[in-house]
């Protein structure tokens, strides 16, 4: 799996090996749970800058693609700073990142953060895409709190590898 932060400033090359530009934006199909395509920043005033999921050959340290196409989907920048609330209306956090599976370009989940201090002490929460509903102003999380995935910060003390809960 790959995070959205791994896409930032990744170079994009066509099949001839020419560098086209860097990845600017990722478009997704929220309800289908799939990546729709990637927008590339190019030099000059060229209008062709969207690469569909079908045109992507591989994504490693750089993106290699076949051809450009017409842009479609929802840009991740519109979701990135949205509030995530639960069924009771309490704010869980803010969308910070997204997890994508590169085998089938499906979206697995979102990484949410509930503040700077909380992020340092407790880590970030990971919510699955099949447990959320996208609204106009916020994202509704209707999953269960007894199953919460967390991205924990590294401990600086030696000898304490596991924590008992």
Phi, psi and omega in degrees: 000153182229147178263165178294329179296335177287337178281337186298128178061024174283135181285147178242130181237145173274181185287346174277352179093008180275133178287123182266321181169200179243155180291129183254318186209150176245131179254143184223160171256099188296316185284331175274343179072031183232156172281129180269322181175183184227136176262135183246137174276128183242161176282146178083201184248037181282134184275335180283108181214009181252133179245119180283164181299325181290335181274349181284126178270310179205154174230113174232247173281343176217167181258130176242130185223170184262307185207165176271160177211185181280140183287143179204149178111183182258124178290143181294335180296336177283337181264336193305318184253022179284146175285145175248123180241159178264187183294336180273352180096004179279140180282123177275320181171197182237140179294126182246325185206173182224144178255128182237134175271122185280349180289320179231011179056039177265150179271123182267325182182181180238143174263123181243148180235141182251025177131160185294312182293317179296325179294322179289317185280315189251343182096188181252153177266148176240122179246143181278151185289335180279004177245017181229155174234130181275125175249184180283323184249342182206173176248129181267124177258118181246019177282181181263144181281343180284347174238093178235127175275144182227147170254103188272146174288155179289139178276140181268348181273145179271151174092335180261092182270323184236150179249135177272137179242000000 
